């Protein structure tokens, strides 16, 4: 058992490392592709050669980031086969379908037109080149769509049935997989947050150019366009964030409880604005979960249910299977202990089905299949040793959520201030503190983005597939030593990759910052 948990922990660490490094590139690719397309559109419409020069600089930085994102994304997909082969088998053709679509359609769309975008300036017409740039941006978004459909299915498995004859899940309704509310909301939330990150990157790098006291017009034009994209992105991201809270409340209530550090819910549940968790708090004890906290009255009920008097269950409520009516009366649903028993019955039924199949007992197979279907929704709970095992890391989820929200609030103010200064008081961009703040915001937006990923993925632990497969049932039959070795190899490789990307980008920015980018001599 110790060896098993070591493999699980190291495999999770390796996948988290790869995913977080990959996530450094993905939102920037999404955001920059849109901004570059808008800049080229400005050149196409105005015939102003200054917009062409602005487009080409940001396109270079987009290309560097795009290449790194492709490299880390390939590694991430391979890990499903190397580290999580039981998962890959169990999901059947469901998880693979959107990934195949992403590879065949979206990735080839990106690859085809990105070549025209970079090498077709003097080989194709202005209109065709603009179309290629927009099709590259669309391809980037379509790639994100199918990856996020696959991820959303893990969070909310829909459109599938378990086939005991194949011992795995099979897709029965593609539209339910691709168009589930969780998938659609996750897609828009991710893409819009990518706009925000790309916009901050453009504004921050422009502030760096202004610190060099060159290319003021270039920088201000970039700041204005980037800030408009960022403001639209952050407002729409907050709107989709509201939708995410509703979906999480509906399909992953334990994640929501962990996000709030909520152990006992109530009707008209408040929302913790700022708080410090009690590290000694355990499920079932009488310790206060918060050492210090500021609560918005009825905020969580409004956020999660859009009803100020709705009941929001806490961790212990979910474990015990307790809900409250609007009047405060207790309703008993299914407890986690009962879910574990149902999961074990489902697994026993599957084993009985397999025995009957080997014996050629058709009636026994049909009976076992019926028993399996009755309890299959709790299949994954049969792997758990106790109800408490279904509780995600509360502290990490709680604090990551607040980092994301507070950083998002800062970014809203950042874009408003950036637009105000660029249009009304551009002289403020001569202030070194203002420029340093713009540059530092690049780090803040990446922290915000990574914190959002942590909330989404850590908050659903221990599940790889919600309620159907925990992480310890999904791993490959490999030794922990092999996973540890590859983990540290990836640490070295990813560190070198990050240093290379940052070095190339900084070198390119420094090189361009020494030029007068909008002068006639730099056509």
C-alpha positions in Angstrom: 0.0 0.0 0.0 2.8 2.4 0.8 4.4 1.7 -2.6 1.0 2.3 -4.3 0.5 5.7 -2.5 4.0 6.7 -3.4 3.3 6.0 -7.1 0.1 8.0 -6.8 1.7 10.9 -5.1 4.7 11.1 -7.5 2.5 10.6 -10.6 0.2 13.4 -9.4 3.2 15.6 -8.7 4.7 14.9 -12.2 1.4 15.6 -13.9 0.8 18.8 -11.9 4.3 20.0 -12.8 3.8 19.4 -16.5 0.3 20.9 -16.4 1.4 24.0 -14.6 4.3 24.6 -16.9 2.1 24.1 -19.9 -0.4 26.5 -18.4 2.2 29.2 -18.4 2.1 29.2 -22.2 -1.5 28.4 -23.1 -3.4 31.5 -21.9 -0.6 33.8 -23.3 -1.0 32.0 -26.7 -4.8 32.6 -26.6 -4.5 36.2 -25.6 -1.6 37.2 -27.9 -3.2 35.5 -30.9 -6.3 37.7 -30.6 -4.3 40.9 -29.9 -2.0 40.3 -32.9 -5.1 39.7 -35.1 -6.6 42.9 -33.9 -3.4 44.8 -34.6 -3.1 43.5 -38.1 -6.8 44.3 -38.7 -6.0 47.9 -37.7 -3.1 47.9 -40.3 -5.4 46.4 -42.9 -8.2 49.0 -42.4 -6.0 52.1 -41.9 -3.1 51.3 -44.2 -1.0 52.8 -41.4 2.5 51.1 -41.6 3.0 51.8 -37.9 0.4 49.2 -37.1 2.2 46.7 -39.3 5.4 47.2 -37.3 3.5 46.9 -34.0 1.9 43.7 -35.3 5.2 42.1 -36.3 6.9 42.6 -32.9 4.0 41.1 -31.0 3.8 38.3 -33.6 7.5 37.4 -32.8 6.7 37.0 -29.1 3.6 35.0 -29.9 5.6 32.6 -32.0 8.2 32.0 -29.3 5.4 31.2 -26.8 3.4 29.1 -29.2 6.4 26.8 -29.8 7.0 26.2 -26.1 3.3 25.5 -25.6 3.2 22.8 -28.2 6.3 21.1 -26.7 4.8 20.9 -23.2 1.4 20.0 -24.4 2.7 16.9 -26.2 4.4 15.8 -23.0 1.2 16.3 -21.1 -0.8 14.1 -23.4 1.7 11.3 -23.4 1.6 11.1 -19.6 -2.0 9.8 -19.8 -0.6 6.7 -21.3 2.7 6.4 -19.3 1.4 7.3 -15.8 -2.3 6.9 -16.0 -2.9 3.8 -18.2 -5.8 2.5 -16.0 -7.5 5.8 -16.5 -6.9 5.8 -20.2 -8.5 2.3 -20.5 -11.4 3.1 -18.2 -12.5 6.2 -20.1 -12.8 4.2 -23.3 -13.4 6.3 -26.4 -14.7 9.3 -24.5 -11.6 11.1 -23.4 -9.8 10.3 -26.6 -12.4 11.6 -28.9 -12.0 15.4 -28.1 -8.3 15.0 -28.0 -8.3 13.4 -31.4 -10.4 16.2 -32.8 -8.1 18.7 -31.2 -5.1 17.0 -32.9 -6.6 16.4 -36.3 -8.6 19.6 -36.8 -7.6 22.4 -34.5 -3.9 21.7 -34.3 -3.6 21.3 -38.1 -5.6 24.5 -38.6 -3.1 26.3 -36.3 0.0 24.8 -37.9 -1.1 25.5 -41.5 -2.0 29.1 -41.0 0.7 30.0 -38.5 3.2 29.2 -41.2 1.4 31.7 -43.5 1.2 34.2 -40.7 5.0 34.2 -40.1 6.4 33.5 -43.6 3.8 34.8 -45.9 4.2 38.6 -45.6 5.6 39.1 -49.1 4.1 35.9 -50.6 0.4 36.4 -50.2 -2.0 39.3 -50.4 -2.8 41.5 -47.4 -6.3 40.1 -47.1 -5.1 36.5 -47.3 -2.4 37.2 -44.6 -5.0 38.8 -42.3 -7.3 35.8 -42.8 -4.4 33.5 -41.9 -3.7 35.4 -38.7 -7.4 35.3 -37.7 -7.6 31.6 -38.6 -4.5 31.0 -36.4 -6.3 32.7 -33.5 -9.4 30.7 -34.2 -7.3 27.5 -34.3 -5.8 28.3 -30.9 -9.3 28.7 -29.4 -10.5 25.5 -31.1 -7.6 23.6 -29.6 -8.5 25.0 -26.2 -12.1 24.0 -26.8 -11.5 20.3 -27.2 -8.9 20.1 -24.5 -11.3 21.7 -22.1 -14.2 19.5 -23.2 -12.0 16.5 -22.2 -11.1 18.1 -18.9 -14.8 19.1 -18.2 -15.8 15.5 -18.8 -13.4 14.4 -16.0 -15.2 16.9 -13.7 -18.7 16.0 -14.9 -18.9 12.7 -16.7 -21.8 12.9 -19.1 -22.9 11.3 -22.3 -21.5 7.9 -21.4 -22.4 4.4 -20.2 -20.2 1.7 -18.7 -20.0 -1.4 -20.8 -19.2 -4.4 -18.5 -18.3 -6.5 -21.5 -15.4 -4.1 -22.4 -14.8 -3.2 -18.7 -14.7 0.5 -19.6 -16.9 3.5 -20.4 -18.2 4.2 -23.9 -19.7 7.3 -25.4 -23.4 7.2 -26.1 -24.1 10.9 -26.8 -21.3 13.1 -28.2 -23.3 16.3 -27.8 -23.7 15.7 -24.1 -20.0 15.4 -23.8 -19.1 18.4 -26.0 -21.9 20.7 -25.0 -22.3 20.0 -21.3 -22.8 23.1 -19.2 -19.6 22.5 -17.4 -17.6 22.2 -20.7 -19.2 25.4 -22.2 -18.6 27.4 -19.1 -15.1 26.2 -18.6 -14.3 27.0 -22.3 -15.4 30.6 -22.1 -13.9 31.2 -18.7 -10.5 29.9 -19.9 -10.5 31.7 -23.2 -11.5 35.0 -21.7 -9.0 34.7 -18.9 -6.4 34.1 -21.7 -7.4 37.5 -23.2 -6.6 39.0 -19.8 -3.2 37.4 -19.5 -2.3 38.3 -23.1 -3.4 41.9 -22.5 -1.4 42.3 -19.3 1.7 40.9 -21.1 1.3 43.5 -23.9 0.8 46.3 -21.4 3.6 45.1 -19.2 6.2 44.8 -22.0 5.1 48.2 -23.3 5.8 49.6 -19.9 9.3 48.1 -20.1 9.8 49.8 -23.5 8.8 53.1 -21.9 11.3 52.5 -19.0 13.9 52.5 -21.8 12.6 55.9 -22.8 12.1 54.9 -26.4 9.2 54.0 -28.7 6.6 56.0 -26.8 4.1 56.0 -29.6 4.6 52.2 -30.2 4.1 51.5 -26.5 1.0 53.7 -26.0 -0.7 52.2 -29.0 0.0 48.8 -27.7 -1.2 49.7 -24.2 -4.5 51.2 -25.5 -5.4 48.1 -27.6 -4.2 45.7 -25.0 -6.1 47.4 -22.2 -9.4 47.4 -24.1 -8.9 43.6 -24.7 -8.0 43.1 -21.1 -10.9 45.1 -19.7 -13.4 43.2 -21.9 -11.7 40.0 -20.9 -11.7 40.5 -17.1 -15.4 41.7 -17.0 -16.5 38.6 -19.1 -14.2 36.3 -17.0 -15.9 37.5 -13.9 -19.3 36.8 -15.5 -18.3 33.3 -16.5 -16.8 32.9 -13.0 -20.3 33.4 -11.6 -21.4 30.6 -14.0 -18.6 28.4 -12.8 -19.7 28.8 -9.2 -23.2 27.6 -10.1 -21.9 24.6 -12.0 -19.5 23.6 -9.2 -22.3 23.9 -6.7 -24.4 21.6 -8.8 -21.9 18.9 -9.8 -19.0 19.2 -7.4 -20.4 20.5 -4.0 -17.4 19.1 -2.1 -15.1 21.3 -4.2 -17.2 24.4 -3.4 -17.1 23.5 0.3 -13.3 23.2 0.2 -13.1 26.6 -1.7 -14.9 28.2 1.3 -13.4 26.1 4.1 -17.0 25.4 4.9 -17.6 22.4 7.2 -21.2 23.1 8.3 -23.5 24.9 5.9 -26.6 26.8 6.6 -29.6 28.5 4.9 -28.4 31.9 3.6 -24.7 30.9 3.8 -22.2 33.7 4.0 -19.2 34.1 1.7 -15.7 34.3 3.3 -14.1 37.4 1.8 -10.8 37.2 3.7 -9.9 34.5 6.2 -7.3 32.4 7.9 -8.1 28.7 8.3 -7.6 26.8 11.5 -4.8 24.3 10.6 -6.0 22.0 13.5 -9.5 21.6 12.1 -10.4 18.0 11.2 -13.6 16.5 9.9 -15.9 15.7 12.8 -14.2 17.6 15.6 -15.6 20.7 17.3 -12.8 23.1 16.4 -13.7 26.3 14.6 -12.7 26.1 11.0 -11.6 29.7 10.9 -9.1 31.5 13.0 -10.0 34.8 11.5 -12.4 35.8 8.8 -14.5 38.4 7.2 -17.8 37.1 5.8 -20.2 38.6 3.3 -23.8 37.8 4.6 -25.6 35.3 2.4 -22.9 35.8 -0.2 -22.2 32.1 -0.9 -25.9 31.3 -1.3 -26.2 34.1 -3.8 -23.0 33.1 -5.7 -23.7 29.4 -5.8 -27.5 29.2 -6.0 -28.5 32.7 -7.1 -30.8 32.6 -4.1 -30.0 34.5 -0.9 -31.9 31.9 1.3 -30.6 28.8 -0.4 -28.8 26.1 1.7 -25.2 25.4 0.7 -23.8 22.2 2.2 -20.5 22.0 4.0 -17.9 19.2 4.1 -19.5 17.4 7.0 -23.0 17.9 5.7 -22.0 16.2 2.4 -20.2 13.3 4.3 -23.2 12.7 6.5 -25.8 13.3 3.7 -27.6 16.2 5.3 -29.4 19.1 3.6 -31.6 21.8 5.1 -34.8 23.2 3.8 -35.5 27.0 3.6 -37.2 26.6 7.0 -34.2 25.0 8.6 -35.6 21.4 8.6 -33.1 18.6 8.1 -33.4 16.3 5.1 -31.3 13.1 4.9 -29.9 12.2 1.5 -27.1 9.7 0.8 -24.1 9.8 3.1 -20.6 9.1 1.9 -20.5 5.9 4.0 -23.5 4.7 2.0 -21.8 5.8 -1.2 -18.8 3.7 -0.3 -21.1 0.7 0.2 -22.9 1.3 -3.1 -19.5 1.6 -4.8 -18.4 -1.7 -3.4 -21.7 -3.3 -4.5 -21.1 -2.0 -8.0 -17.5 -3.4 -8.1 -18.7 -6.7 -6.7 -21.4 -6.8 -9.4 -18.8 -6.2 -12.1 -16.7 -9.0 -10.7 -19.7 -11.3 -10.7 -20.5 -10.3 -14.3 -17.0 -11.2 -15.4 -17.2 -14.6 -13.7 -20.6 -15.2 -15.3 -19.2 -14.2 -18.7 -16.3 -16.7 -18.4 -18.8 -19.4 -17.4 -21.1 -18.6 -20.3 -24.0 -17.8 -17.9 -26.1 -15.3 -19.8 -28.7 -14.9 -17.1 -26.0 -14.3 -14.5 -24.5 -11.6 -16.7 -27.8 -9.8 -17.2 -28.5 -9.9 -13.5 -25.0 -8.6 -12.6 -25.3 -5.9 -15.2 -28.5 -4.6 -13.7 -27.0 -4.5 -10.2 -23.9 -2.7 -11.6 -26.1 -0.1 -13.4 -28.1 0.6 -10.2 -25.0 1.5 -8.2 -22.6 2.7 -10.9 -22.9 6.4 -10.2 -21.0 5.7 -6.9 -18.6 3.2 -8.5 -15.5 5.2 -7.6 -16.4 5.4 -3.9 -15.8 1.7 -3.6 -12.1 2.4 -3.8 -12.1 4.7 -0.8 -11.2 3.5 2.7 -13.1 6.1 4.5 -15.5 9.0 3.8 -12.8 11.5 4.8 -10.7 10.3 1.9 -13.1 12.1 -0.4 -12.3 15.5 1.1 -9.8 17.5 -1.1 -6.9 19.5 0.3 -9.0 22.3 2.0 -6.3 24.8 2.8 -4.7 24.8 -0.7 -8.1 25.1 -2.4 -9.3 27.8 0.0 -6.2 30.0 -0.4 -5.8 29.5 -4.1 -9.4 30.6 -4.7 -8.8 33.8 -2.7 -5.6 34.5 -4.5 -7.4 34.2 -7.8 -10.3 36.4 -6.8 -8.2 39.1 -5.3 -5.8 39.2 -8.2 -8.9 39.3 -10.5 -10.2 42.4 -8.7 -6.8 44.0 -9.0 -6.6 43.3 -12.7 -10.0 45.0 -13.2 -8.7 48.2 -11.6 -5.4 47.8 -13.5 -7.1 47.9 -16.9 -9.4 50.8 -15.9 -6.4 52.8 -14.7 -4.4 51.9 -17.8 -7.1 53.1 -20.1 -7.6 56.3 -18.2 -3.9 57.1 -18.1 -3.3 56.2 -21.8 -6.2 58.5 -23.0 -6.4 61.2 -20.4 -3.1 61.5 -18.6 -0.4 59.8 -20.8 2.3 61.8 -18.9 1.8 59.3 -16.1 3.6 56.8 -18.2 6.7 58.8 -17.6 6.5 57.8 -13.9 8.9 54.9 -13.1 6.7 53.6 -10.3 3.7 53.4 -12.7 5.8 51.6 -15.3 7.3 49.2 -12.8 3.8 48.4 -11.5 2.7 47.6 -15.1 5.7 45.3 -15.5 5.1 43.6 -12.2 1.5 42.9 -13.1 2.7 40.3 -15.6 3.7 38.2 -12.6 0.4 38.9 -10.8 -1.7 37.8 -13.8 0.2 34.5 -14.1 -0.2 33.9 -10.4 -3.9 34.5 -10.8 -4.1 32.1 -13.8 -2.2 29.3 -12.0 -4.3 29.8 -8.9 -7.4 29.2 -11.0 -5.9 26.0 -12.3 -5.1 24.8 -8.7 -8.7 25.5 -7.6 -10.1 23.5 -10.6 -7.8 20.5 -10.3 -6.9 20.3 -6.6 -10.5 21.0 -5.5 -11.7 17.8 -7.3 -9.3 15.5 -5.6 -9.2 12.6 -5.0 -11.2 12.1 -8.2 -9.6 11.7 -11.6 -13.2 11.1 -12.9 -15.7 12.7 -10.5 -17.3 10.0 -8.4 -16.2 7.2 -10.7 -12.4 6.8 -10.4 -10.0 8.2 -7.8 -6.4 8.8 -8.5 -5.2 5.7 -6.8 -7.2 3.5 -9.2 -6.1 5.4 -12.3 -2.3 5.0 -12.2 -0.1 2.7 -14.3 1.5 -0.4 -12.8 5.0 1.2 -12.5 7.5 1.6 -9.7 7.7 4.8 -7.7 11.4 5.1 -8.5 10.7 5.4 -12.2 8.2 8.2 -11.6 10.5 10.0 -9.3 13.3 9.8 -11.8 11.2 11.2 -14.6 9.8 13.9 -12.3 13.3 15.3 -11.7 14.2 14.9 -15.3 11.1 17.0 -16.2 12.1 19.6 -13.5 15.5 20.0 -15.3 14.0 20.0 -18.8 11.2 22.4 -17.9 13.6 24.7 -16.1 15.8 24.8 -19.2 12.8 25.4 -21.4 11.5 28.3 -19.2 15.0 29.8 -19.1 15.2 29.5 -22.9 11.9 31.1 -23.5 12.4 34.0 -21.1 15.9 34.5 -22.4 14.8 34.6 -26.1 11.8 36.9 -25.3 13.9 39.3 -23.2 16.6 39.3 -25.9 14.1 40.1 -28.6 12.5 42.8 -26.5 15.8 44.3 -25.6 16.9 44.2 -29.2 13.7 46.0 -30.3 13.8 48.5 -27.4 17.0 49.9 -28.8 15.4 50.7 -32.1 13.0 53.4 -33.1 10.4 50.9 -34.0 8.0 53.2 -35.8 10.6 55.1 -37.8 10.9 54.8 -41.6 14.3 53.2 -41.3 12.8 50.1 -39.7 10.3 49.2 -42.4 
